Amino acid sequence: MKHVIIGNGVAGLTAAETIRRMDPDSELTLISDETFLPYCRPMISHLLEGAVPAEKLPIRGKNVYAQNRIEPVLGARATTLDVDRRVVTTADGKTHAYDRLLLACGADPRQIDAQGRDLENIFFMRTVQQVRQMLAVLPEVGHALVLGGGLVGFKAAYSLLRRGIAVTMLIRSGYPLSMQVDETAGRMIQAVLQANGLTVRTGASVEAFEGNGRVRMAHLSDGTRVSCDMAVIGKGVFPAHGFVPADRIHTDAGILVDDNMQTSVSGVYAAGDIAEHMDIARQRSWVNAIWPEAVSQGRVAGMNMAGEIVSYRGSLSRNVIRVFDTDVMTAGRVSPRDIDETCRQFSARDLRRNIYRKLVFSDNILVGFAMINDIEQGGALTALIQSRRPVEVEPERLMEPGFNIGRLMAR
Ligand SMILES: Cc1cc2nc3c(=O)[nH]c(=O)nc-3n(C[C@H](O)[C@H](O)[C@H](O)COP(=O)(O)OP(=O)(O)OC[C@H]3O[C@@H](n4cnc5c(N)ncnc54)[C@H](O)[C@@H]3O)c2cc1C
């Protein structure tokens, strides 16, 4: 049996290790365009911040490929997939035949259409290499512009503020992290960032960058300008399935997979940020591009590829974020765009202690929460959403400090 995996992120690596554990004799090839050892992608913002050195990023030692008898094909981008001949071709023209294939290619940052986009010091923040390039120019940066207030834009802005760099953030939606939290929580996060030097501009986008080789200025759609020595584009990502034959492998936003992480083509699997499966809170097909789901999906894909039929239970969006001295935890449906007429929302705010709690129910099933500065119950609430157990106590009681949410699971 010959397994080929495209992508050496955490989904691809987890699948490779799982296959090797279950099937010592198969051939295993791992193709990736990144050459760095598999690393903790969420930590690249800590590298930008200066909180961790680059040596701390790899999630496995340098012998990972030899120990698992994986043939690494690194620095190679897969450009064509022929599902009839079962062959992957990389940009250098080499071909890789497979019996079972895993697509674990993650996601690519969304490009923007602005004049002067090619100037130096305009970055994405998806790879360790991009952050290294940012670090190389930081000594000459006094003011950075961050485009987008989503998770990546937020993390870039936060890291640069922690470095003492003045940051302007352009947000289309009105407040940061609008995909993760509601407006009250978003405004609380924004207030913390502003108190620490962030300038927020809403309702405007960049039409053009100006500079002499390097970016010096951004011209915005509202006719104003922002001086900047650096810009970070955080306008979202899209699953990296551009080379996959869409007439054979069915896609929505991501590659659609069944409970065994298999695509519409037998023998071809997908896992991680590229894959789309059932979202537990939304009860519909969704791409939840987060680290723990990439690990789970990689493991389930690897087991099925090795011949043991197991099912994935579905994914749940969730995040724990520290914003200076403020803790934020969210899961499931909290953003206004995820709320519909079936939802019942409960919230409580303690202004003196800067605490906020928000719970969202669909009928009597918990489908989302956001917590600021009181996140101890977050693990139990996450488990409650994942369980889809009907909640039989008054929702307000769940928000009482000290209420033992874990006991609901034991009933
Ligand atoms: C700045 C940042 C902060 C984040 N913070 C968090 C967080 O706080 N919490 C959280 O849960 N998640 C976070 N995430 C998301 C998390 O990192 C991802 O969900 C996770 O890394 C996905 O793993 P993956 O293996 O699916 O994809 P990836 O890690 O993207 O790995 C895919 C690999 O495949 C390669 N590849 C792509 N296309 C091809 C091709 N055609 N040929 C060959 N190779 C290819 C890519 O270069 C990459 O090396 C963050 C992400 C970023 C960028």
The ligand as an SDF file (V2000), in Angstrom:
LIG
                    3D

 53 58  0  0  0  0  0  0  0  0999 V2000
   -1.2570   33.4540   12.7840 C   0  0  0  0  0  0  0  0  0  0  0  0
   -2.1560   32.2730   13.0610 C   0  0  0  0  0  0  0  0  0  0  0  0
   -2.6820   32.1080   14.3280 C   0  0  0  0  0  0  0  0  0  0  0  0
   -3.5130   31.0290   14.6040 C   0  0  0  0  0  0  0  0  0  0  0  0
   -3.9870   30.9090   15.8590 N   0  0  0  0  0  0  0  0  0  0  0  0
   -4.7350   29.8320   16.1800 C   0  0  0  0  0  0  0  0  0  0  0  0
   -5.2030   29.6420   17.5090 C   0  0  0  0  0  0  0  0  0  0  0  0
   -4.9730   30.4710   18.3870 O   0  0  0  0  0  0  0  0  0  0  0  0
   -5.9200   28.5220   17.7790 N   0  0  0  0  0  0  0  0  0  0  0  0
   -6.1900   27.5880   16.8360 C   0  0  0  0  0  0  0  0  0  0  0  0
   -6.8130   26.5670   17.1440 O   0  0  0  0  0  0  0  0  0  0  0  0
   -5.7790   27.7470   15.5530 N   0  0  0  0  0  0  0  0  0  0  0  0
   -5.0550   28.8470   15.2070 C   0  0  0  0  0  0  0  0  0  0  0  0
   -4.6210   29.0100   13.9230 N   0  0  0  0  0  0  0  0  0  0  0  0
   -5.0420   28.0240   12.9050 C   0  0  0  0  0  0  0  0  0  0  0  0
   -4.1540   26.7830   12.9150 C   0  0  0  0  0  0  0  0  0  0  0  0
   -2.8290   27.1690   12.7830 O   0  0  0  0  0  0  0  0  0  0  0  0
   -4.5930   25.8790   11.7780 C   0  0  0  0  0  0  0  0  0  0  0  0
   -5.9310   25.4710   12.0030 O   0  0  0  0  0  0  0  0  0  0  0  0
   -3.7370   24.6260   11.6410 C   0  0  0  0  0  0  0  0  0  0  0  0
   -2.3740   24.9440   11.5610 O   0  0  0  0  0  0  0  0  0  0  0  0
   -4.1780   23.8520   10.3990 C   0  0  0  0  0  0  0  0  0  0  0  0
   -3.3350   22.7690   10.1580 O   0  0  0  0  0  0  0  0  0  0  0  0
   -3.3010   22.0510    8.7450 P   0  0  0  0  0  0  0  0  0  0  0  0
   -2.3340   20.9300    8.8920 O   0  0  0  0  0  0  0  0  0  0  0  0
   -4.6660   21.7760    8.2770 O   0  0  0  0  0  0  0  0  0  0  0  0
   -2.7520   23.1420    7.7180 O   0  0  0  0  0  0  0  0  0  0  0  0
   -1.3870   23.9310    7.6620 P   0  0  0  0  0  0  0  0  0  0  0  0
   -0.7820   24.0820    9.0110 O   0  0  0  0  0  0  0  0  0  0  0  0
   -1.6640   25.1680    6.8860 O   0  0  0  0  0  0  0  0  0  0  0  0
   -0.4170   22.9900    6.8140 O   0  0  0  0  0  0  0  0  0  0  0  0
   -0.6040   22.7780    5.4470 C   0  0  0  0  0  0  0  0  0  0  0  0
    0.7340   22.6190    4.7630 C   0  0  0  0  0  0  0  0  0  0  0  0
    0.5200   22.2420    3.3960 O   0  0  0  0  0  0  0  0  0  0  0  0
    1.3200   23.0350    2.5560 C   0  0  0  0  0  0  0  0  0  0  0  0
    0.6940   23.1220    1.2370 N   0  0  0  0  0  0  0  0  0  0  0  0
   -0.4160   23.8210    0.8770 C   0  0  0  0  0  0  0  0  0  0  0  0
   -0.7230   23.6230   -0.4200 N   0  0  0  0  0  0  0  0  0  0  0  0
    0.2150   22.7680   -0.8900 C   0  0  0  0  0  0  0  0  0  0  0  0
    0.4410   22.1720   -2.1670 C   0  0  0  0  0  0  0  0  0  0  0  0
   -0.3550   22.4090   -3.2040 N   0  0  0  0  0  0  0  0  0  0  0  0
    1.5170   21.3730   -2.2930 N   0  0  0  0  0  0  0  0  0  0  0  0
    2.3440   21.1190   -1.2620 C   0  0  0  0  0  0  0  0  0  0  0  0
    2.1730   21.6470   -0.0220 N   0  0  0  0  0  0  0  0  0  0  0  0
    1.1160   22.4590    0.1470 C   0  0  0  0  0  0  0  0  0  0  0  0
    1.3710   24.3830    3.2860 C   0  0  0  0  0  0  0  0  0  0  0  0
    2.4310   25.1860    2.8590 O   0  0  0  0  0  0  0  0  0  0  0  0
    1.5350   23.9100    4.7240 C   0  0  0  0  0  0  0  0  0  0  0  0
    2.8650   23.6430    5.0260 O   0  0  0  0  0  0  0  0  0  0  0  0
   -3.8020   30.0880   13.6030 C   0  0  0  0  0  0  0  0  0  0  0  0
   -3.2730   30.2480   12.3120 C   0  0  0  0  0  0  0  0  0  0  0  0
   -2.4660   31.3330   12.0370 C   0  0  0  0  0  0  0  0  0  0  0  0
   -1.8900   31.5070   10.6580 C   0  0  0  0  0  0  0  0  0  0  0  0
  1  2  1  0
  2  3  1  0
  2 52  2  0
  3  4  2  0
  4  5  1  0
  4 50  1  0
  5  6  2  0
  6  7  1  0
  6 13  1  0
  7  8  2  0
  7  9  1  0
  9 10  1  0
 10 11  2  0
 10 12  1  0
 12 13  2  0
 13 14  1  0
 14 15  1  0
 14 50  1  0
 15 16  1  0
 16 17  1  0
 16 18  1  0
 18 19  1  0
 18 20  1  0
 20 21  1  0
 20 22  1  0
 22 23  1  0
 23 24  1  0
 24 25  2  0
 24 26  1  0
 24 27  1  0
 27 28  1  0
 28 29  2  0
 28 30  1  0
 28 31  1  0
 31 32  1  0
 32 33  1  0
 33 34  1  0
 33 48  1  0
 34 35  1  0
 35 36  1  0
 35 46  1  0
 36 37  1  0
 36 45  1  0
 37 38  2  0
 38 39  1  0
 39 40  1  0
 39 45  2  0
 40 41  1  0
 40 42  2  0
 42 43  1  0
 43 44  2  0
 44 45  1  0
 46 47  1  0
 46 48  1  0
 48 49  1  0
 50 51  2  0
 51 52  1  0
 52 53  1  0
M  END
$$$$
